[in-house]
């Protein structure tokens, strides 16, 4: 999924480059480029989430726990992973409800008329997989959660 997110970001960068070049050299930008970048970035972020969750790449604020024991850090990291997993699953559920509502309403973007339910639908698998990963994750080393190895 992260590779798909990276490919999507690369495509959006190319689109932005073409649009800016067209605006600069020919006064002709790509119509709807801002809409496409907004929708694409939202989808790409959701595609990166499972990878970030599995590798402990999320922001960690350990100011208050830096001097605590390894056991305490592992306990807190495990608790944080479970909470994050629950939040991701909640977001996946709400995104699913949003997709159904947007699909039923037929809502589209202003310039291109892209159905708004499409980028939300792309986000759901990433959010759900990140949620499952968070719930199943076990800490591997003190103060850090790594891949789901099951070892502490």
KELUMVO-720695 format. One line per 10 residues: number of its first residue (from 1); for each residue y negated, x negated, z of C-alpha. Coordinates in nm, 3 decimals, always signed. Last residue first. Example, Ala and Ser with C-alpha at 12.3 -4.5 7.8 and 13.67 -1.06 7.14 Angstrom:
% KELUMVO-720695
2 = +0.106 -1.367 +0.714 | +0.450 -1.230 +0.780
This chain:
% KELUMVO-720695
152 = +0.790 -0.938 +2.356 | +1.037 -0.881 +2.079 | +1.065 -0.554 +1.886 | +0.981 -0.722 +1.560 | +0.727 -0.466 +1.449 | +0.476 -0.717 +1.320 | +0.223 -0.858 +1.564 | +0.049 -0.730 +1.873 | -0.157 -0.994 +2.050 | -0.260 -1.055 +2.410
142 = +0.061 -1.226 +2.510 | +0.300 -1.266 +2.217 | +0.523 -1.016 +2.044 | +0.385 -0.677 +2.144 | +0.588 -0.375 +2.029 | +0.484 -0.133 +1.758 | +0.657 +0.200 +1.706 | +0.362 +0.431 +1.776 | +0.116 +0.213 +1.591 | +0.342 +0.182 +1.287
132 = +0.387 +0.560 +1.274 | +0.012 +0.609 +1.280 | -0.052 +0.342 +1.017 | +0.207 +0.516 +0.797 | +0.035 +0.853 +0.843 | -0.314 +0.717 +0.771 | -0.197 +0.533 +0.462 | +0.000 +0.833 +0.334 | -0.297 +1.070 +0.386 | -0.575 +0.867 +0.223
122 = -0.471 +0.933 -0.138 | -0.485 +1.307 -0.071 | -0.839 +1.271 +0.061 | -0.937 +1.089 -0.258 | -0.800 +1.378 -0.469 | -0.932 +1.673 -0.264 | -1.286 +1.613 -0.384 | -1.209 +1.724 -0.740 | -1.411 +1.496 -0.970 | -1.702 +1.693 -1.124
112 = -1.866 +1.380 -1.258 | -2.219 +1.422 -1.123 | -2.199 +1.653 -0.821 | -1.847 +1.585 -0.692 | -1.601 +1.875 -0.687 | -1.499 +2.164 -0.459 | -1.221 +2.387 -0.589 | -1.224 +2.588 -0.266 | -0.846 +2.595 -0.240 | -0.817 +2.224 -0.318
102 = -1.088 +2.141 -0.067 | -0.917 +2.348 +0.204 | -0.570 +2.203 +0.133 | -0.707 +1.850 +0.122 | -0.899 +1.904 +0.447 | -0.585 +2.027 +0.625 | -0.405 +1.715 +0.506 | -0.699 +1.499 +0.617 | -0.676 +1.667 +0.959 | -0.306 +1.580 +0.988
92 = -0.360 +1.223 +0.872 | -0.651 +1.185 +1.116 | -0.432 +1.306 +1.403 | -0.160 +1.064 +1.294 | -0.413 +0.781 +1.290 | -0.538 +0.880 +1.636 | -0.185 +0.885 +1.774 | -0.110 +0.544 +1.629 | -0.435 +0.406 +1.772 | -0.338 +0.541 +2.114
82 = +0.008 +0.386 +2.085 | -0.135 +0.052 +1.970 | -0.384 +0.055 +2.260 | -0.104 +0.120 +2.512 | +0.102 -0.166 +2.368 | -0.200 -0.396 +2.376 | -0.273 -0.297 +2.737 | +0.086 -0.367 +2.843 | +0.096 -0.693 +2.649 | -0.231 -0.803 +2.809
72 = -0.105 -0.717 +3.155 | +0.217 -0.915 +3.097 | +0.022 -1.211 +2.962 | -0.185 -1.216 +3.281 | -0.553 -1.125 +3.284 | -0.821 -1.375 +3.195 | -0.906 -1.234 +2.852 | -0.886 -0.874 +2.977 | -1.253 -0.789 +3.028 | -1.387 -0.951 +2.711
62 = -1.078 -0.860 +2.511 | -1.237 -0.648 +2.239 | -0.984 -0.647 +1.956 | -1.090 -0.545 +1.606 | -0.793 -0.451 +1.395 | -0.575 -0.717 +1.237 | -0.275 -0.666 +1.462 | -0.040 -0.738 +1.171 | +0.131 -0.399 +1.157 | -0.193 -0.207 +1.213
52 = -0.384 -0.400 +0.949 | -0.108 -0.348 +0.694 | -0.092 +0.024 +0.772 | -0.474 +0.057 +0.746 | -0.527 -0.107 +0.405 | -0.449 +0.208 +0.203 | -0.691 +0.410 +0.417 | -0.967 +0.161 +0.339 | -0.886 +0.179 -0.032 | -0.917 +0.561 -0.039
42 = -1.261 +0.555 +0.123 | -1.367 +0.271 -0.108 | -1.256 +0.466 -0.414 | -1.442 +0.785 -0.326 | -1.768 +0.603 -0.260 | -1.728 +0.373 -0.562 | -1.653 +0.667 -0.793 | -1.952 +0.865 -0.670 | -2.185 +0.566 -0.708 | -2.061 +0.499 -1.060
32 = -2.122 +0.857 -1.172 | -2.264 +0.759 -1.511 | -2.206 +0.392 -1.586 | -2.551 +0.240 -1.623 | -2.747 +0.237 -1.952 | -3.081 +0.055 -1.938 | -2.926 -0.185 -2.190 | -2.930 -0.526 -2.023 | -2.990 -0.449 -1.656 | -2.839 -0.100 -1.628
22 = -2.540 -0.199 -1.837 | -2.490 -0.514 -1.631 | -2.518 -0.313 -1.310 | -2.267 -0.057 -1.434 | -2.025 -0.316 -1.569 | -2.037 -0.512 -1.243 | -1.992 -0.196 -1.036 | -1.691 -0.092 -1.243 | -1.541 -0.440 -1.211 | -1.590 -0.431 -0.833
12 = -1.435 -0.084 -0.824 | -1.133 -0.209 -1.017 | -1.093 -0.502 -0.776 | -1.121 -0.265 -0.477 | -0.849 -0.043 -0.628 | -0.625 -0.343 -0.685 | -0.674 -0.445 -0.322 | -0.591 -0.095 -0.200 | -0.280 -0.091 -0.418 | -0.182 -0.427 -0.268
2 = -0.238 -0.284 +0.080 | +0.000 +0.000 +0.000
